[in-house]
Structure formats: C-alpha cells, structure tokens
Amino acid sequence: MTKDGDRKREKHWREWSDDEKKRAQYDYKARNIITSALSIDEFTLIREYELLRMNHGESISDFKKRFTHMINHLVDLGRKFEEEELNLKVLQCLDRSWQAKVTAIEESKDLTSLTLVTFFGKLREHEQKLQKFLRKKRSSPYKFNKKANKKDEGSTSFYNCFECGKLGHIKVECPNLLKKQQEKKKEKKNYKRKRAYIAWEDNDSSTTSDESEFEEKNLCLMAGADQDTIVSDSDLESNPDYDQLQEAFIQIHKEVVKLDALNSKLKNKLSWYENALIRAEQELENLKNEHENLQKNLNFNNAHCEISPSLKVSCESCKVLEKENADLKNSLAKFTNGNANLNIILGKQSMNIPSKSKEKFLIGTNLLENLKAIS
C-alpha cells in the first residue's frame, strides 16, 4: 500500500523496492511450501470449502447435508472451527434470494451465541414460511377472478334486455331467448327423429363424460391442494423434532470423533504390545537354546567323569588335600596364638633377667623366629 495524497492505493509491482520484492518472493515460497505439504485430497477439500456456494434452487436441507459432510471431513483432518466462523461461512454461501434474511440475521442476532443447529433451524423455518406464502400467492388469482366475476354479475343488474325489455340481464341471458332456442332444437329433432336420436344420445353421453371428467379434475385439484396444506402444516409441526434430531446427530458425531481418536491410541498401544511380545518370544527362544546347550554340556561332563577313573581318583585326592589344608590352618592359628602369648610373657620377664640369661633369651627368640620361618 502507498499513500496518494489522503488516499491509500495498492502499490504496483513495478514500484516495489528490493526489500519488498524479497518479501514477496518469501511469501510465494511459503505458500508453495504450505500447498506442497498438503496431500491432494486435503488440498482439494480445503479448496472446495473455500469455494462452497449454495446452488440455484437448492433447499436448505440439501445444502446443510453438503456443508456438514464437508465440515466433518475437515474436522477429521484436524481442522478446528468456531461457531461464529461456521455461521459466517453459511451466510457467505447463501444465494441472492436469501439476501434479505442474511441482512436481518446480521443486524439482529449475535452469531457467537447461535449454534449451527439453531442457525440452520432458523433458515429452514424461513424457507417453509416463504414456500407457504408462495403457495398462497399462486392460489390467490383464482379467488380474485371469482370475486371479479361476482362483481361483473352484480354490475349486470343495471342493464336492459333487448329481447324482453326488462332490467337485470342482457339478451344472451334472457330466459325467453333460451326458450326459443330450445324450441328450435326440438323442432329440428322432431324433423329428423331417427338420425337425431342417435346423434343426441352420443352428444349426451359425450357431454356427461366431459362433465364427469371435469368434476374428477376439480376433485383431484382440491385433494392435491388440501394434501399440500397438510404436508406443510406437518412440516411446521415437526420442525422442533428436526432440530432435536440435528442436535443429537452433532453430539453423536462428536462422541464418534472422540472414540475414533481413542481407538487410534489403543491401536498404537496394541501394535507396541504385539512388537514387545514378539521380542519376548525371541528372547525366550534364545534362552531355551542356551539352556539346552548348557544341559548338553553338563550331561557330557557328567558322563565323562563317570567314564574316566583317573578323574575320580583326582577328585578324591582333592577332597583329602582340602581336609589336610584345613587342619594345618587350625594348627597354625593355635601356634600363632601361643607364640603371641609367649612373647607377652617373655617381654614382661625380660626386665628382671640378668645378662647371661638375656643371652639365652635372645637365642631362644632366634630359634622361635627360625621356627616361624620354617612353618
């Protein structure tokens, strides 16, 4: 954007600076990365959501099915929607014939407080009222013509008849003229009675059949009109039930989405436990093989010991040597204790021994040290 006096206008790409060109390239790269990261299904679904519009002549219920189907697919992909965003999207998708209702909703209602179910319910109610008004408008011209005919009939009361000269009717409706016409017909019938009898019978049957067909058509039209009014009334009465069903459907759909997420988590845990079970089975098989190898080695060693008598003799001599070694250790321990006691006694007595006896004592200690060295 650039300022042109007091107004702001969009800057042409030829007027961009080097920094702005770099930013534009970064923007294009970011968009390309985002679109490339999406799969074909996700990209087409998001594109359809952005270009979604109500078809010409499409009812609210059909548009609602398409809209909810697309929203459910986008929710499965991880997209989150708010109620206000969905309501605004529905208003943008509506046809031009709904422009008056759209402006009324935008001015009077708070879109954040309306749920999608109640919003579609309002649109459905408006559609039913509009259809009922159009049906009444189509049927009104017939009533208007009847009233006009009555007015026309009332207006003939001021006319004079040119046949009899009386007021209240015209010449075509004059009873005297009708009588004359009937008499002329009777004369013609009497003139050719045989031929006219067959012709008159055929004519009478055709007229009665035409009248019966006309009555049946009128009856069918009346029954169809009554049936239309009954259906519209039932639709109006069942509107709350439809809203309740729609709310129940949305709640069930939310629960299904939660259960689907929980199911995917449980599937991941199950696959992890299955892999852990496979690893444990492999470790168990390896331990079984190792146990079998050790058992074979043990059996082989036991068999070899039983076969060779030299090993038995060596084993018995080892036991004897171990016993002798233990006895020697016990005797050595006793000797060291006695030696320690002897040193204590000799140390106490050395203070009172004369020089000659000290020499003897030193000789004795040397002998003891030699004995220790020998042992």
C-alpha positions in Angstrom: 0.0 0.0 0.0 1.1 3.5 -0.8 -0.3 6.9 0.0 -1.6 9.1 -2.9 -2.4 12.3 -1.1 -5.0 11.5 1.5 -6.0 8.2 -0.1 -4.3 4.8 0.0 -3.8 2.7 -3.1 -2.2 -0.6 -3.8 1.3 -0.3 -5.0 2.1 -1.7 -8.4 4.7 -4.4 -8.6 6.9 -2.2 -10.8 7.1 0.3 -7.9 8.3 -2.3 -5.4 11.7 -1.8 -3.7 14.3 -4.6 -3.5 13.2 -5.3 0.1 9.6 -5.6 -0.9 10.5 -7.9 -3.8 12.4 -10.2 -1.5 9.4 -10.3 0.9 7.1 -11.1 -2.0 9.4 -14.0 -3.0 9.4 -15.3 0.6 5.6 -15.1 0.6 5.4 -17.1 -2.6 7.9 -19.7 -1.3 5.9 -20.0 2.0 2.7 -20.5 0.1 4.3 -23.1 -2.1 5.7 -25.0 0.9 2.3 -25.0 2.6 0.5 -26.2 -0.5 3.2 -28.8 -1.2 3.0 -30.2 2.3 -0.7 -30.9 1.8 -1.9 -34.0 0.1 -4.1 -33.9 -3.0 -7.2 -34.9 -1.0 -6.6 -32.3 1.7 -5.8 -29.5 -0.9 -9.0 -30.3 -2.9 -11.1 -30.5 0.2 -9.9 -27.1 1.5 -10.3 -25.6 -1.9 -13.9 -26.9 -2.1 -14.6 -25.5 1.3 -13.3 -22.0 0.2 -15.4 -22.1 -3.0 -18.5 -23.6 -1.5 -21.7 -21.9 -2.6 -25.4 -22.7 -2.5 -26.8 -23.9 -5.8 -29.7 -22.2 -7.5 -33.0 -23.8 -6.4 -31.2 -25.9 -3.7 -33.1 -26.3 -0.4 -31.6 -25.6 3.0 -31.7 -29.2 4.0 -29.7 -30.3 0.9 -27.2 -27.5 1.4 -26.9 -28.5 5.1 -26.1 -32.0 4.2 -23.3 -30.9 1.9 -22.0 -28.4 4.4 -21.9 -30.8 7.4 -20.4 -33.5 5.2 -17.5 -31.2 4.2 -17.0 -29.9 7.8 -16.8 -33.4 9.1 -14.1 -34.3 6.7 -12.1 -31.2 7.6 -12.5 -32.0 11.3 -11.1 -35.5 10.6 -8.1 -33.8 9.1 -7.5 -31.9 12.4 -9.1 -28.5 11.4 -11.0 -26.8 14.3 -13.9 -24.5 13.8 -15.7 -22.0 16.0 -19.5 -21.4 15.9 -19.1 -17.9 14.6 -16.8 -18.9 11.8 -19.3 -21.6 10.6 -22.2 -19.2 10.8 -20.4 -16.6 8.8 -19.4 -19.2 6.2 -23.1 -20.3 5.9 -24.1 -16.7 5.4 -21.5 -16.2 2.7 -22.6 -19.4 0.9 -26.3 -18.5 0.7 -28.0 -17.5 -2.6 -29.0 -13.9 -3.5 -32.6 -14.8 -2.8 -31.6 -15.1 0.9 -30.0 -11.6 1.0 -32.9 -10.1 3.0 -32.7 -12.8 5.6 -28.9 -12.6 5.8 -29.0 -8.9 6.5 -31.8 -9.4 9.1 -29.7 -12.0 10.9 -26.6 -9.9 10.8 -28.3 -6.9 12.3 -30.5 -8.6 14.9 -28.6 -11.8 16.0 -25.3 -12.3 17.6 -23.6 -15.0 15.6 -21.4 -16.1 18.5 -24.4 -17.1 20.6 -26.1 -19.1 17.8 -25.1 -22.7 17.3 -25.0 -24.2 13.9 -28.1 -26.3 14.5 -30.3 -23.4 15.6 -28.9 -21.3 12.8 -30.0 -23.9 10.2 -33.3 -24.2 12.0 -34.0 -20.5 11.6 -33.2 -20.7 7.9 -35.4 -23.8 7.5 -38.2 -22.0 9.2 -37.9 -19.0 6.9 -37.8 -21.3 3.9 -41.1 -23.0 5.0 -42.8 -19.7 5.6 -41.6 -18.5 2.2 -42.9 -21.6 0.4 -46.3 -21.3 2.2 -46.5 -17.6 1.1 -45.8 -18.6 -2.5 -48.4 -21.3 -2.5 -51.0 -18.8 -1.2 -49.9 -16.3 -3.8 -50.3 -18.9 -6.6 -53.8 -19.8 -5.4 -55.0 -16.2 -4.9 -55.6 -15.3 -8.6 -58.4 -17.9 -8.8 -60.2 -16.3 -5.8 -59.6 -12.9 -7.3 -61.2 -13.9 -10.6 -64.2 -15.3 -8.8 -64.7 -12.1 -7.0 -64.4 -10.2 -10.2 -67.0 -12.4 -11.8 -69.3 -11.8 -8.9 -68.8 -8.0 -9.3 -69.4 -8.4 -13.0 -72.6 -10.3 -12.3 -73.7 -7.7 -9.9 -73.0 -5.0 -12.4 -75.4 -6.6 -15.0 -78.3 -5.7 -12.8 -78.3 -2.2 -14.3 -78.5 -3.4 -17.9 -81.7 -3.6 -20.1 -82.5 -6.7 -22.1 -83.1 -6.1 -25.8 -85.2 -9.2 -26.1 -87.8 -8.7 -23.4 -87.0 -5.1 -22.3 -86.6 -6.0 -18.6 -83.8 -4.9 -16.3 -81.3 -7.2 -14.6 -80.0 -9.2 -17.5 -78.7 -9.0 -21.0 -80.0 -10.5 -24.2 -77.7 -13.6 -24.1 -79.0 -14.4 -20.6 -82.7 -13.8 -21.4 -85.0 -16.7 -20.5 -87.3 -16.0 -23.4 -84.4 -16.3 -25.9 -83.3 -19.5 -24.3 -86.8 -21.0 -24.6 -86.9 -20.0 -28.3 -83.6 -21.7 -28.9 -84.8 -24.8 -27.1 -88.0 -24.9 -29.2 -86.0 -24.6 -32.4 -83.8 -27.5 -31.3 -86.9 -29.6 -30.5 -88.3 -28.9 -34.0 -85.0 -30.0 -35.6 -85.0 -33.1 -33.5 -88.6 -34.0 -34.5 -87.8 -33.3 -38.1 -85.1 -36.0 -38.3 -86.0 -38.1 -35.3 -84.3 -41.3 -36.1 -81.0 -39.7 -37.1 -81.1 -37.1 -34.4 -81.9 -39.7 -31.7 -78.5 -41.4 -32.2 -76.7 -38.1 -32.6 -78.4 -36.7 -29.5 -77.6 -39.9 -27.5 -73.9 -39.7 -28.5 -73.9 -36.0 -27.7 -75.5 -36.5 -24.4 -73.0 -39.3 -23.4 -70.1 -37.1 -24.5 -71.3 -34.2 -22.5 -71.9 -36.3 -19.4 -68.4 -37.9 -19.8 -66.9 -34.4 -20.2 -68.7 -33.2 -17.2 -67.7 -36.2 -15.1 -64.1 -35.8 -16.2 -64.2 -32.1 -15.4 -65.6 -32.9 -11.9 -62.9 -35.5 -11.3 -60.3 -33.0 -12.3 -61.7 -30.5 -9.9 -61.8 -33.1 -7.2 -58.2 -34.1 -7.8 -57.1 -30.5 -7.7 -58.9 -29.9 -4.5 -57.5 -33.0 -2.9 -54.0 -32.0 -4.1 -54.3 -28.6 -2.6 -55.6 -30.0 0.7 -52.8 -32.5 0.8 -50.2 -29.7 0.2 -51.5 -27.7 3.1 -51.5 -30.8 5.3 -47.9 -31.6 4.4 -46.8 -28.0 5.1 -48.5 -28.0 8.5 -46.9 -31.3 9.4 -43.6 -29.9 8.4 -44.1 -26.9 10.5 -45.1 -29.0 13.5 -42.2 -31.4 13.0 -39.6 -28.6 12.9 -38.7 -28.9 16.6 -38.2 -32.6 16.2 -35.9 -32.0 13.3 -33.8 -29.6 15.4 -33.6 -32.1 18.2 -32.5 -34.8 15.8 -29.9 -32.5 14.4 -28.5 -31.7 17.9 -28.5 -35.4 18.7 -26.7 -36.1 15.5 -24.0 -33.5 16.2 -23.5 -34.8 19.7 -23.2 -38.4 18.4 -20.7 -37.2 15.8 -18.6 -35.5 18.5 -18.6 -38.8 20.5 -17.7 -40.7 17.4 -14.7 -38.4 16.8 -13.6 -38.9 20.4 -14.0 -42.6 20.1 -12.1 -42.7 16.9 -9.2 -40.8 18.5 -9.3 -43.2 21.4 -9.4 -46.2 19.0 -6.3 -44.9 17.2 -4.4 -44.6 20.5 -5.5 -48.1 21.5 -4.4 -49.4 18.2 -0.9 -47.9 18.6 -0.7 -49.4 22.1 -1.8 -52.8 20.7 0.9 -52.7 18.0 3.5 -51.8 20.6 2.5 -54.7 22.8 2.5 -57.0 19.9 6.1 -56.0 19.0 7.1 -56.4 22.6 5.5 -59.9 22.7 7.4 -60.8 19.5 10.7 -59.6 21.1 9.9 -61.5 24.3 9.2 -64.7 22.4 12.5 -64.3 20.5 14.4 -63.8 23.8 12.6 -66.9 25.3 13.6 -68.9 22.3 17.3 -67.8 22.7 17.2 -68.7 26.4 15.7 -72.1 25.6 18.5 -72.7 23.1 21.1 -71.6 25.6 19.6 -73.8 28.3 19.7 -76.8 26.0 23.3 -76.2 25.2 24.2 -75.9 28.9 22.3 -79.0 29.7 24.1 -80.9 26.9 27.5 -79.7 28.3 26.5 -80.8 31.8 25.4 -84.2 30.7 28.6 -84.5 28.7 30.8 -83.6 31.7 28.9 -86.0 34.0 29.3 -88.8 31.5 33.0 -88.0 31.1 33.5 -88.1 34.8 31.8 -91.4 35.2 33.8 -92.9 32.3 37.4 -91.9 33.4 38.5 -93.4 36.8 41.6 -91.0 36.9 39.2 -88.1 37.3 37.5 -89.9 40.2 40.9 -90.5 41.9 41.9 -86.9 41.4 38.6 -85.7 42.8 39.0 -87.9 45.9 42.6 -86.8 46.4 41.4 -83.2 46.1 39.0 -83.7 48.9 41.7 -85.3 51.1 44.1 -82.4 50.4 41.4 -79.9 51.3 40.8 -81.6 54.6 44.6 -81.6 55.4 44.8 -78.0 54.5 42.0 -77.1 56.9 43.7 -79.0 59.7 47.0 -77.2 59.1 45.3 -73.8 59.1 43.7 -74.7 62.5 47.1 -75.8 64.0 48.8 -72.7 62.6 46.2 -70.5 64.2 46.8 -72.2 67.5 50.6 -71.9 67.2 50.4 -68.1 66.4 48.1 -67.5 69.4 50.6 -69.4 71.6 53.5 -67.5 70.2 51.8 -64.2 70.9 51.1 -65.2 74.4 54.8 -66.4 74.8 56.1 -63.1 73.5 54.0 -61.2 76.0 55.2 -63.4 78.9 58.9 -63.1 77.8 58.6 -59.3 77.4 57.4 -59.0 81.0 60.2 -61.2 82.3 63.0 -59.6 80.3 63.1 -56.7 82.6 64.2 -58.8 85.6 66.5 -61.3 83.8 70.4 -60.9 84.2 72.8 -60.5 81.3 73.7 -64.2 80.9 70.1 -65.2 81.0 69.4 -62.4 78.4 71.8 -64.1 76.0 69.9 -67.3 76.5 66.7 -65.5 75.9 67.9 -64.0 72.7 69.0 -67.4 71.5 65.5 -68.7 72.3 63.8 -65.9 70.4 66.1 -66.6 67.4 65.0 -70.2 67.5 61.4 -69.2 67.6 61.8 -66.9 64.6 63.5 -69.7 62.7 60.6 -72.0 63.5 58.2 -69.4 62.2 60.1 -69.1 59.0 60.1 -72.9 58.6 56.4 -73.1 59.3 
